[in-house]
C-alpha cells in the first residue's frame, strides 16, 4: 500500500495538469452532441398500430422489475435451504472475507475513478459543444461551449452509477454464491446428483436475472426520464463508469484468485496433503478467490458487457442515421430485443428444469454437463424464435415519407440470430478443447503419464492454439461473415433498381451488422451468466465440504438423520462434488469466449464513432483512404495495439507470480500438520492480505498504463489510434481465447486424474497440478481481463481522440505531440514498474 500512496498523488496531479493544458482548445465533439429523437414519444411501433416507442419502453420497466423479483425470490429460497452448521460456518467465513475484499476494492476503485472524472469534467465542462435548443437567424440550432455545471455533474453521476452497478451486482453474486456453496455441499450428502446440479444453477440464474434487469433498468431510466439532449452523454458516462468498474474488479479479482489458487494447490505437492486440506491456510483464500475472480469479476464484467454493447449500438444509430423516425424505430427495437432475453431465459430455465428433474431426480449420478448444455440450446432457440416474431411486428413495414421497406425485419433478425447462435455454438466448440470428455483434454493426461509436467504444459498450449483457430477464426469470423452477407441482400445490381438493403438507411451497414452480432451474443444473457456462475459454486462446494470436517463431527450420521432426515453417503458425496466441479470448469470455460467475443466484435461499432468524426460522416474521401495499411500511422498503430496485448498478458501474470511466491513462502512457514485439524483464522487472513496487496498493486500499474497509453496513442495521430484499437481488439481476441482454453484444458486434465483415474498424490497428479497452476493465470487472470481492457480503451478513447482532433484543428499540433510524448513516457514508467516493481527479487540480477 505504500507503493500506491506514493504514486497516486503524483499521477493524479500529472493527469489534471496535463488536461489543463488543453482546456483552451476549441472543441466540437460528436459524443457530446448525441441527441435522442423527439419521435420517441410519437412513433407507432406497429403493435396494434397505436403503441408508441415510449409506451413500449415503459412496459419494459415492468419486465425489469419481474426479473429483479425472480432473482430476489431465488435469493430467499437459497437462504432458507437446509445446511449443516459446520458447513454454514465455512461459507459465512468465506462471505465475510469476500465482502471485506470487495469493500477494499471499492475504495481502490474510487482512486482510479479520479482519473476518469478529471477527463470527463474537462472534456464536457470546458471543451464540448452541446445543443442549446435555441435557433439563430438562419434557423440553425445554436451550440453552447462547455456544458453547464449541473449537466457535467449528471454525466459524472452516471459514471458513478455505472461503477456502482458493477460493484453492486458483484456483491449480489458473492452473496448468492456463498449461500449456494454450503447448500450444495450439504445436499450432496444424500448421494443423489440432481441437487448438486440444481442449486448452483439456481444461484446462477438469480445472478443473471438481477444483473440484466439492473442494467436494463438504468438504461431505460436514461432514455425515458433524462432530457433527450443530455441522454447521449449520460449513456457515455454510464458506459465509461461500468467499464472502469469491470476492468478493475476483473483484473484485480483475476490476480487475487490465482495467487490464492496457486498458493493452495502447490501445497498438495510440497506436503502431500489432500485437496482443500483444512490445515492449509491458503484454502480459505482460495475460496475467497473463487468468488473474487470467478464471481465478482465475471458479474462486473457481464454487467459492463451488456451495457457497453448497447451504448455502442445507440451511439451508432444516433451518429450514422439521419432520419429521426428510423432512429426511433431501431432504438426501441434494440431495447425490446434486450427485454426479450429476460423473458426467454426465464422460460427456458423453467422448461429445462422440468425435464431435468423428471430425468435426473432419482439418479445417483449423471453427466452434469448434459442439462447445462440443453439449457443453453433451449434458451438460444426460444430467443431466436422470439426475435423473428417480435421483429416482424415491430419492423415489418418501415415507411418514412416515400421510403418503404418490408423485408428489413428479417434481415435484422437474422443478423442478431448469428450472434445468438454464437452464444450456443461457441460453448460447443470450446468444450472440444476444455471438457473432461474432450480428446484434447485426454491428450493432456496421456502426455503427462510419461512426459510429466513438461509434456502436460506443451499439450495444453497445443489445445489452446488449436482452439484460437476454431473459436476465433472459424466460428466467430464465420458468423460475422454471414452477417455481412445479409447486409448485401437488396443492394441494387442495375441502375434504377430499388435499394432494400441495410445500406439504404445507414452508411457502413456492415459495421452495424457486427454490432448486432455482438448484441446477439448476449441474446440469452441470464443463461450465459448462469452457466458461468455455476463454476465458482461447484468449486466452493467441494472446498466447503472439506473445510467443514463434516465426516469428523461427533455422531454426525445420527445428527444428519435426526435433524435433516438423511442417510449420509460421504464417499458418494465427495465423488459427486468432484465431478460437478469438472462440469463447472467446463462451463466457466465456455462462457469466456462469448464475453471476449462481444468485446472484440462490439468494439468495431464503437470505433465507428471515431471514424465518423475523422471522415466528416464518411464524406471525406482523403480521410477514408487513411484508414488503410497503406497509411503508415494506421499500420503502426495496429502493431502498437498488438504489442500492448502482450505487455498486459505479461504484467497480469507477473503480479500473480510474485503474489503466489509470497503466499507460498508464508504458507510453507506457517503450515502446521501435527496436532491441529484446521489452520488458524489469523494465518488464513494473512494469506488473503497478501493476495489483496498484490492484486491492488498489479491493477494500479495496469490501469495507469492503459489510461496513459490510450491518451498517448490518441494524441500521436487519430489514424494511429484507430489502428491501435483494431490491433488491440483483433490480437486480444486470439490471445484471450488461446489462454482461456489452454487453461481450461489443464484444469480438467487434473480433474480427470482426480475423479476418473483416482490417482491423487501420484507423480501423474503432480504433473497435472503443475499444468493447472500454469493455466490458472492464463484462464482466470490474463484472458478474461482482456475483455474489459479492450472496451475501456475504446470507450475512453472516444473522449481522448476528440481532444486530440480538436487540437489539430486549432493549430496546436506541436503541443499535441508534446503531450503525446509525455503521456507515452508516463505509460512506460508504469510498464517498467509492472515488472521491476512487481518482481520477486534476486540480488544477483542487474538488468
N, C-alpha and C positions, 0 to 999 in steps of 0.2 A: 504493500500500500504506500510505502514511502516513495516508490518509483512513480505511482500515479499522482501523488500530491506534488511532486517536484515538477512534473511535466504538464499537468493540466492548466496551471495558471499561465505558463508561457505560451502554450498552444492556443488558449482562448484569446490572450492578448494579441498574438500574431494574426489570428483569424479576423478579429474585429478591426485591427489596424489596417490589414491589407484590404478588407472590404471597404473601409472608409475611403481608401484611395480611389475607388471607382464610383463614389456616390455622385460626383458631379457629372457623370456621364449621362447624356440623354438616352432614354430607352423607349422601345416600342415592342413590348413583349406579347406574344400570341397567347400564352397561357393566362396572362392577366386579363386578356380580352374575352376569354371564353364566356359565352352568354347563352343561357338556356332559351329556347324559342318560346314566344308568347303563346303559340298554338297548343302548348301542352295542356292548357285548361279548356280548349275548344275542339281539338281534333277528335273526330269519332274513330273508334278503333274496330268497327265492324262487328262488335258483339251485339247483335240486335239493331245496329245502326244508331244507337243513342248513347252508348257508354263512351265517355271521354278518357283520354290517357290519364288525366289527373285522378279520375274516379277509380280506374283500374289499379293505380299505384296505391291509393288509399286502402283498397281491399288487400293489397299486398302487406300492409302493416298488420292486418289480422292474421295472415298466414305466418308472419314472423312471430307473432305472439303465440300462436299454436305450436310453432317449433320450439319456442322457449319453454312452454308448458310441458312439452314432450320431454325435453332434456331435464327439467327440474323434477318432473314426475319420476323419471328413472333414478335420478339422484336420491330421491326419498326412498325408492324401493331398495336400492343398493345399501343404503344406510341401515335399513330395518332387517336385512338378511341375517340369518344366524351365523355366528362366528365364535370360535372358542377364544376365551380371554387372552390366552398366551399368544395367539396369532394376532388378535386385535392390538395388543400392546406393541408388537413389532411394527405393524402397519401405521399405527399412530405416531410412533417414533420417526418412521420414515417421512410421514406427512409433516410433522413439526419441523424436521430438519429441512425438508424441501421448501416449506413456507419461509423459513429463515433465509434460505438461499435466494428465493425469489424476491424477497424484500431487499436483500443486499443488492441484487441485480437491478432492482427498480431505482435504487439510489444512484447506482452507477450509470443507469440509462439517462438520468437527469443531467449528468455531466456531459454526456455525448449530445444530448438534446440542445445544449447551449450552442454548440457549433452550428447545428441546423437552424436554430432560431435566429442566430446572427445573420445567416444568409437570407432567410425568409424576410426578416424585418427590413434589411437594407434593400432587398430587391423590390418587395411590394410597397414599402414605405417611402422610398426615395426615387426608384428608377422606373417602376412600371406605370404604363398608361392604362387608364380604365375609362369605361363609358360613363358619362355623367348623366345621360338621359336628356340633355339639352341639345337643341339644334342651332346651327349658325345660319347666316343669311342664305347660304346655298342649300339648306335643307340637310346638311350632313351633321352627324352627331359629334358634339364637342367632346374631346378626350381630356381628362384630367391627368396630371403627372404626380405620381406618388399617392397611393391610396390614403384616405383618411385614417387616423389612428385607430378608430373603432373597427374599421374593416380589416386592417392589419391584425388587430387583436383577434378577430374572428378566425382568420386564416391560421394564425399561430395556435389559437384554441383548438382548432380541428386537428392540427398536427399532434397536440397533446391527446386529443380523443383517440386518434389512430394508435398512438403509442400505448395509451391506457387500455385500449381494446385488446391489443396484442397481449399485454400483461394479464388482463382480466380473464381471457379465455385460457391462458396458460395456467392461472391459478385454478380455474374450474377443472381443467384437465387433471392436475395433480390430485385435487380433492376426490374426484370421481375415481381415478385410478387407484388411489390408496384405500378407498372403500372396497373396490373390486378385488384387489390383490389378495387380501386376507380372506374375503368371502370365497374366492376361487380355491384357495388353498384348503379352506375348511370343507367346501363341497366335495373336493377330491377324495376325502376320507371315506365317502360312501362307496367308492370303487367304480363309479359309472362316468363315462366320458362326457355326456351331454352337458352337465352343469359347468364343467371345466371350459367348454366352448361358449355356452350361452352367456355366462356372467361377463367375461371380458368383452364380448361383442356388444352386450347391452351397455356397458360403460362407454365403449367407443361410439355407439350411435348417439348416446347422450351428448358426448363432446361434439360430435359432428353437427348435430341439430342446433345446439346452442351457438357454436362458432358461426355457422352460416346465417342463423337468424339474427344474431347481434350485428354481423357485418351488413346484412341487408337492411336492418332497421336503421342503422346510422346513415347508410347511403340514401335510403328512401327519405329520411328526415331532411337531408340536404336538398334533394331535388324537389321535395314538396313544400318545405317551410322556409328555406333560405331564399332571399331575393335572387332573382334569376341572373342578375349581373354579377353577383358575388358567389353563386353556387359553384361555378367552374374553378375559381381559385381555391375555394374551400375543399373541393374534391382533391386538388393537387396537394394542399396542406395535409389533408387526411391521409392520402396515399404515402406521402413522404414520412409522416409520423409512424404509420404502421410498418413501413419498410424499415425504418430505423429500429423500431422495437423488435421486429422479426430478426433482423441481421444480428443485433446484439445478443438476443436470447438464443438464437440458433447457434451462433459461433461460440459464445461463452458456454452454453449448455453442452455443445459437442465436445469442447475441450475438457470440461468438468467430468462428463460421464466416462470418457475414455481414459483419463488419468486414473479414476477410481476403478474402472473395469480392469485395466492392465495391472494396476497395483494389487488388486484382489486375485486375479487369475494366476499371476506368476507365483503366488504363494502355494498354489497346488503343486507346482514343480519343485519349489525350494524346500517345502516342508512335507511334501507328500500327504497333504490333507485333502479332505473331500470338498466338493463344490459347496460354496456358501457355508463353510465351517463357521459356527458361531464364535469360535475363539479368534477368528481373523478380524481385526479392527477395520479392515478395508471393506468388509462386506456391506455394512450399513451405508458407507459412502458409495459403494457400487449401486445399491438400491436407490439411493437419492439420485445418483447419476442417471439411472434408467429413466427416472421422471424428468430430471433436468435436461437430459439430452434427447430422450425418446418421447417425452410428453410435453414438457414446457416448450422446447424448441419447435417440434412439429405443429403444435397448436398455434403458436405465434406465427409460424411460417405459413400455415394454412390460412389463417385469418388474413395475413398480408397478401397472399397469392390471390385469393378471391377478390379482395378489394382492388388491388393494383391492376389486375387484368380488366376489371370493369371500368376503372378510371381510364385506362389506355383506350378502350373502345369508345367511351364517352368523348374523350378528347379528340379522337379521330373523326367521329361523326360531326362534332361542332366545328372542326377546322376544315374538313375536306368537303363537306356538303353545304351548298349554299341555300337550298330551298328549305325554309323552316318547317314546312309540313312533313317533308321526308325525314328531316332531323327528328321531329317529334315521334313519328311512327317507328323509326328504328330505335330510338331511346326507350320508348315504352316497351317495345317488343323484347329488347335485351333484358330489361328488368323482369318482365313476365317469364322469360325463359329461366331466369335465376330463381324466381319463386317456384317454378315447376319442380326444380331439383329437390326442394324441401318436401313437396307432396309425393313425388315419385319415389324418393329414397325411403320415406316413411312407409309407403305402401309396399315397396319391395322388401323391406325388413320384416313386416308383419307376415307377408305371404311366405317368405323364405323360412321364417321361424316356425310357421305352422307345419311345413313339410319336414324341416329338420327335426322338430320334436316328435313327429309321428314316426320318423325313420330311425332316430338315434337314441330316443329316451331310455330304452331298456338295454342298450348295448354297453358292454363293459369297456370297449374301446373301439375307435374307428379313425379313419383318416380325417384329422381336424381341418385339413385344407379344403376338403370337398364342399362343406356347406358355405365356407367363406367364398369359394370360387363361384358357387351358384348364386350367392347374394350379389356379387359384383356384376355378373352377366344379367341377372334379372333386373337389377337397377338400371343397367345400360339399356336393355330392351324397352323397359317402360318409359325411360327418359326419351328415347328415340321416337317411340310412338306418340307420346305427348307433344314432342317438338313439332312433328309434322301436322298433327291435328290442330293445335293452337296456332301455329304459323299460318295455316290455311285461313282460319277465321280472322286473324289479325292483319295479314299481309296479302290476302288472296287477290285483292284488286286495288292496287295503288293508282289513284287518279289525282294528278295535280295539274290543273289547267288543261293544256292539250296533251299532257303526258299521261299515258296509261300503261300499266304493266301487270299482267295477270299471272305470270309464272315466276315472279321474283320470290314468292313464298317458299317454293320447293327448293330453289337454289340455296337460299339462306339456310333452310332446314337441313339440306344435305351437307352443306359445309360444316355446320355445327355438329352434325352426326359423325363426320370424320374425326372430330375431337372426342366425341362421346365414345365412339368405338375404340379410340386410342386409350381411353380410361379403362377399357376391359382387355384390349389386345396387349398393351404394354405389360400389364401384370403377367399375362400368359407367357409372353416371350421372356420376361425377366425370370420366371420360375424355371425356365430351361437351364438357367445358369446358377440359381440360388436355392432351389428346393431340395429337401432331403431326398427326394425321389429322382433328382436330375442326374443324368450321366456325367455332366461336368463336375458336379459335387462329388460323386462317387469316384471320379478320376483323381480328385484331390486326395481322397482317402487312400486309394490304391497307390498313388505315387508316394505317400507318406510311409507305407509299410516297409519299403526298402530304402527309400531316399531320405527319410526323416524330414526335419523341418525345411531343409533346402529344397527338395522337390515339392513339398507341400506348398511352399511360397511360390515357386515357379509355376506350378499348376494353377494356383489361384489367380496369378497375374494373367495367365493364358485365358482363363474363363472370363476375366474382366475385359480383356481386349476383344475377344470374340463378341461379347455382349454389347460393347460400344458400337460395333458394326451393325448388329442385327436390330438393336433397340433404336439407336440414333440414326444410323444411315438408312436402314431399310424401313422400319416401322414408322418412325416419326416423319422422316423426309418423304416417305411414300404417301402417307396420309395428307401431308401438306401439298404434295404434287396433285393429288386428286382434287383437293380444294381449289387449287389454282386452275385446273382444267374446267371446273364448274364455272369459274368466272369468265371463261372464254365462250361459253354457250350463249348464243344470241348476238355475238359480235357480228356486225354486217360483213358479208363477203363481197357483195357487189354495191357500187354506189347507189344510194337511194333506198337501200334496204333499211328496215326499222331496226334500231339497236335496242334489244331487250335484255342485254347482259347487265351485270353489276356496274360496268363502266358507264352505263347511261345515266346513273345517278351520282357517281363519285369518281374522282381520279384514283389511280393506284389501287384499283379494286382488289388486286392480289394481296396487298398488304392488309386490307380489311379482312380478307378471307383468312389470312394467317392468324389475325387477332381472334376471329371467330373459332378457329380450330383450337387455340389456347383456351378460349372460353368454353368450348365443348369438352376439353379435358376435364373440366370441373363440373360437367353436366350431371354428375351423381355425387355431388360434393360430400354430403354427410356420410355416405357409404365409403368413399375414398378415405376420409378421415377416420372412420370407424375401424377399417381393417388395418390402418396404420397404428392406431391407438391400441389395437388388440395385443401387439407385441410387448410393450412395456408392462402390461398387466400380467401376461403369462410369465414373463421373465421374473417379475417381482413375486408372483405367487410361489414359484419354486423357491425363491430366497426366503420368503416369509415362512414357508413350511420348515426349512432347515433351521432358521434362526429362532423359531418358536420352541425348538426342542420338544415338540409335541409328543414324540414317542417316549421321552424320558419323564414326562409328567406323572406324578403319583396316581395310581389307579385310573389311568387315562381311559382305558376301554370302558370301564364301568361309568366313568364320568360322561363320556360321549353317549353311551347308551341311555343313561338316566336323563340327561339334560337336552339331548338332541335326537334321541331315538334312532341312532345309527350304530351299525356294527362295523367298526373301523377296519379298513384293509390298508395298512400302511404301505406295504410293498406295491400294491396296485396304484395307490395314490401317487407315490413318487414316480412311477412309470408314466402315468397319465400327465403329470405336470411337466416331465421332461419332454415327452412327445409333443405336448401342446406348445411348449416353448419353441420347438423346432418350427411348428406352423406359424407361430408369432414372428420368428426370424424371417421366414419366407415372405410374409405379407408386409412386414416392415420394409423389406427389400423391394417389393412390388410397388409400393406407394411412392418411393423416392423418385424413380424416373418420371412419374406422372407430374409431380410438383416441379422437378427440374425442367421437364419439357415445357411447362407453362411459362417458366421464366424466360426461356430462350425464344419460343415462338411468340409469346406476348411482347417481348422486348422489341421485336421488329415493328410492332404497332406504335410503341412509344417513340422509337427512333424516328418514325414518320413525322412526328410533330416538329422535330428539328429540321428534317428535310424540307418540310413545307415552309419553314422560316427562311432557310438558306436559298430556296429557289423561287421565292415570291409566289407561293402557291402553285408550284410546278410550271411556272410560265417563263422562267429564266433558263434558256437552253444552255448557256455557258456554265451556269451553276450546276445544272443537271449533269453535264459532261464531267464535272469534277468528282462526281460520285462514282468513281471507276478506278480500277487498279492502274490505269494509265496516268492517273493523277498521283504523283509521288506522296504527298501528305496523307492521302486516303490509305494507300498501301502501307505506309509506315505506321499509321495509326492501328491498322489491323495487327501488325506484328507486335506493337506495344501491348495491345489488349490481350493477345495470346500470352505474352511474357508475364503479365500480371497474374494470370491464372496459375502459372507455375510458381510464382512467388507465393501466392496465397496458399497453395497446397503445401508448400514447404513451411510457411510461417505457422499455419494452424497445427501441422504435425509436430513442429518444434516445441510449441507450447505443451503439447501432450507428452512428448518425450521427457522434457525437463520435469514437468509436474509428476509424471509417473515415476521417474527416478527418485524424486524426493519422497513420494508416497511409499515406494518400495523400501527405501532406506529407513524410513520411520517405522514401517510395519515390521520389518525384519528385526529391528532393535527392540521392539515392544511386544512382539508376539509371545504369548505365554501358552504353552501346550500342556503343562502339567499343573494339576491342582485347581484348574478353573474350567467352567463349562461355557462361559461367554467372555468376549472381550469387554473391557471396561468402556462405559459410555464416554468417558473423557478421551480415551485413545481414539475411539470412533469419531468424535467431534474434531480431533486434531487432524485426522485424515481428510475430513470434509473441509476443514480450513485450508489445508494445503491445496486441495482441488480448486476451491474458490479463488485463492490467491493467484494461481497460475492461469485460471480461466479469465480472470479480470485483466491481468497484465497482458496476456496474449490478445484479448479482444481490444484492449486500448491501442496497442500497436497496429493491429489490423484495421480497426475503424479509421484511425487518423491517416493511415497510408491511403486507404480507399478515398477518404474525404479529400485530401490534398492532391492525390493523383487525378481525381476527377476534375478538380479545379485546374490543375496544371495542363492536362490534355485538352480541356475545353479552351483555355486561353492560348495555347500554342497555335491552333488553327481549327476552325469549325469542321472542315472536312477531315482533318486528322482525328478529331473527336468522334465523328460518325464512324470512321474506320475502327477506332479504338473500341467503341461499343459493340460493333459487329464481331471483331476479333474476340472480345471478351465473351460474347454470347455463344459463338459457334465452338470455339475451343473449350469453353466452360462446359458446354453440353456433353461433349465426348469425354472430357476428363472426369466429370461428375459421374457419368454412367459407368465408365471403366472402374473408378474407385469404389463406387457403391456396390457393384455386382461382384467384383473381386472379393470385397469384404464379406458379402453375403455368402459366397461360396466357401470361404474359410470358416465362417461361423457355423454353417450347417454341416460341414465336413466333421468338425469337432462334435457336433450333436449326434451324428451317425455313430461315431466311435463310442459315445457315452450311452446311447439308448439301444441301438440295434446290435452293436457288437459287444456291448457291456465290457469295455476294456479300459476303464478308468484306472489311472495310476501306472499304466504301461508306457514303454517308450513311444508307441504309436500315439497314445493320448497326449504325451508331452509334445510330440511334433505338431499335432493339430492345435494344441493350446498356443504354441508359438505362432503358428499361422494365424490363429484367431486374434492374437494381440497385434499382429501387423495389420490385419483387416479392420480392427476396431476404429482407429482414427481415419482409415480410408473411407469406411461406410458411414460412420456416425459423426465425423468431425468435418473433414475437408469437403467431401462430395455434397452433403446435404446443405452446407452453408454457402455453397456457390450460388444456389438459387436466390436467396435474399441479397447477396452481394451484387449479383448481376442487376437485379431490379433496382436496388438502391442507387447504384452508379448511374443507371439510365434515368431514373426519376430526378435525382438531384442534379444530374447533368442537364435536364431541361432548363433549370434556372441558370446553371453555370455557363452554358454555351450562349444563352441570350445576353448575359452580361458581356461576354467577350465580343459577340457580334456588334453590339451597340458601341463598344469601344472602338471597333474597326470603323464603323460608320461615322463616328465623331472625330476621327483622325488621331486617336490616342493609341496607335499601333505600337509605338515604342514602349509606352507604359504597359500595354497589354502583354508584350513579350517579356518585359522585366518581371511582371507579376507571375507569368508562366514559369520563368526560371526560378523565382523564389518559392513558389508552390511546389515545384518539382524537387527542389533541394530539401524542403521540409519533408516531402514524401520519402525521399531517400534516407533521411535521418531515421524515420520510423521503420523503413525497410531494413536498414542496418541494425536497428535495435531489436527487430523481430527475431533476429538470430543471436547477435552478440550480447544482448541484454537478457536473453532467454536461455542461453546455452547452459548446460550442466556445469561446465568449467573444468579446465585442465591446465595446470600451471605450465605444462611443457609446450603448450600451443602458443605460437607467436603471431599467427595470421588469422 
